[in-house]
């Protein structure tokens, strides 16, 4: 029950029906955390196209 009350406080849910819903959800609920370190991912360069390349053409 303490875990449910901690989650209710973390999500700022103080009404009885909110706390009951959190307690019913059990241990499978998310636990919010503060932001972590920035994730830097190097992505490959790709060719670009003008938006007109995506225009719907005449159907044949």
Backbone bond lengths (Angstrom), bond angles and torsions (degrees), N, CA, C in turn:
res aa  C-N    CA-C-N  psi(-1)  N-CA   C-N-CA  omega(-1)  CA-C   N-CA-C  phi
1 X - - - 1.443 - - 1.521 110.68 -
2 X 1.328 117.01 -33.86 1.461 119.51 179.23 1.520 111.30 -61.04
3 X 1.343 116.58 -39.01 1.461 120.25 178.75 1.522 111.48 -61.92
4 X 1.328 116.31 -40.10 1.458 120.80 178.34 1.517 111.79 -64.75
5 X 1.313 116.38 -40.29 1.468 119.75 178.66 1.520 111.11 -68.60
6 X 1.318 117.14 -36.55 1.466 120.27 176.36 1.521 110.75 -63.47
7 X 1.354 116.90 -41.88 1.467 120.09 177.94 1.518 110.81 -65.96
8 X 1.320 117.51 -38.49 1.469 120.51 178.46 1.523 110.34 -61.18
9 X 1.307 116.91 -41.39 1.468 120.36 178.64 1.524 109.89 -68.51
10 X 1.335 117.61 -42.78 1.463 121.19 -179.09 1.523 111.53 -61.56
11 X 1.350 117.19 -37.87 1.457 121.44 179.77 1.529 112.01 -89.80
12 X 1.330 116.62 3.20 1.463 123.33 -179.99 1.534 111.63 55.94
13 X 1.324 115.30 46.02 1.464 122.37 176.92 1.515 108.07 -109.91
14 X 1.321 117.23 109.83 1.455 120.49 -173.02 1.527 113.23 -115.02
15 X 1.304 118.44 -8.40 1.466 119.75 -179.99 1.523 109.66 -78.96
16 X 1.301 115.34 152.37 1.469 120.58 -174.47 1.524 111.98 -59.24
17 X 1.339 117.90 -43.18 1.470 118.59 -177.82 1.530 111.41 -68.17
18 X 1.335 118.05 -30.36 1.463 120.14 175.80 1.525 110.97 -67.46
19 X 1.325 116.48 -45.62 1.469 120.70 -179.66 1.523 109.98 -64.60
20 X 1.321 117.71 -40.89 1.472 120.30 177.75 1.527 110.76 -60.73
21 X 1.342 117.05 -42.08 1.464 120.36 179.55 1.522 110.76 -64.00
22 X 1.319 117.36 -39.65 1.465 121.05 178.62 1.524 110.21 -66.10
23 X 1.317 117.04 -42.79 1.469 120.25 179.09 1.523 111.16 -65.34
24 X 1.348 117.45 -38.07 1.465 121.10 178.41 1.524 111.03 -65.95
25 X 1.335 117.37 -33.34 1.468 120.95 -177.87 1.519 111.30 -65.71
26 X 1.306 117.50 -27.46 1.461 121.01 176.45 1.517 113.30 76.72
27 X 1.324 114.59 -151.82 1.464 121.04 -172.52 1.525 113.19 -80.76
28 X 1.312 118.51 -9.20 1.463 120.55 -176.21 1.512 114.36 -85.29
29 X 1.296 117.94 21.20 1.459 120.87 -178.24 1.522 110.87 -98.50
30 X 1.341 117.33 156.10 1.465 119.37 -179.65 1.521 112.53 -69.45
31 X 1.301 115.34 149.57 1.459 121.83 174.61 1.518 107.76 -114.19
32 X 1.319 118.25 106.97 1.465 120.33 -175.81 1.522 111.77 -63.19
33 X 1.292 114.89 142.99 1.458 122.18 177.95 1.511 108.31 -130.27
34 X 1.289 115.71 160.46 1.450 120.51 174.96 1.519 110.41 -71.73
35 X 1.322 117.10 168.84 1.464 119.43 179.99 1.521 111.18 -64.67
36 X 1.299 115.35 144.22 1.462 120.92 178.95 1.515 111.09 -97.98
37 X 1.310 114.79 -158.26 1.453 120.30 179.17 1.525 109.98 -73.08
38 X 1.331 116.00 153.11 1.451 120.99 177.90 1.520 109.70 -67.67
39 X 1.331 114.99 133.59 1.458 120.07 179.18 1.528 108.20 -96.15
40 X 1.317 116.50 116.17 1.456 121.60 -179.33 1.518 108.09 -106.69
41 X 1.330 115.56 121.70 1.456 121.58 -179.04 1.524 107.65 -123.54
42 X 1.320 116.49 126.12 1.459 120.48 176.52 1.514 108.72 -84.06
43 X 1.326 116.20 119.26 1.461 121.54 -179.23 1.514 109.60 -105.62
44 X 1.323 117.17 149.83 1.462 119.57 179.93 1.532 110.88 -70.31
45 X 1.321 115.81 151.42 1.463 120.95 175.44 1.522 108.22 -76.20
46 X 1.301 116.27 145.23 1.465 120.84 178.41 1.520 109.04 -131.72
47 X 1.306 115.38 157.29 1.460 120.53 177.60 1.520 109.12 -70.70
48 X 1.312 115.96 146.33 1.466 119.79 177.86 1.515 109.79 -109.15
49 X 1.323 115.25 154.65 1.464 121.30 178.03 1.507 108.59 -128.21
50 X 1.306 115.30 155.34 1.445 121.20 174.85 1.536 108.55 -69.78
51 X 1.316 117.55 151.44 1.463 120.06 -179.65 1.523 112.58 -62.20
52 X 1.316 118.24 -24.15 1.465 120.45 179.28 1.535 111.12 -64.37
53 X 1.313 117.65 -20.76 1.465 120.48 177.41 1.521 111.52 -66.73
54 X 1.308 117.46 -18.80 1.464 121.69 -179.06 1.531 112.49 -98.52
55 X 1.321 117.25 0.58 1.461 121.24 -177.81 1.532 110.03 -66.74
56 X 1.320 114.38 145.53 1.465 119.80 177.36 1.524 108.60 -71.69
57 X 1.308 116.50 124.68 1.463 120.69 179.01 1.512 109.94 -91.10
58 X 1.305 115.10 -178.67 1.456 118.83 176.92 1.511 109.26 -72.91
59 X 1.324 114.70 136.35 1.461 119.27 -179.88 1.510 109.36 -85.55
60 X 1.322 115.41 137.71 1.473 117.66 179.79 1.498 110.38 -119.04
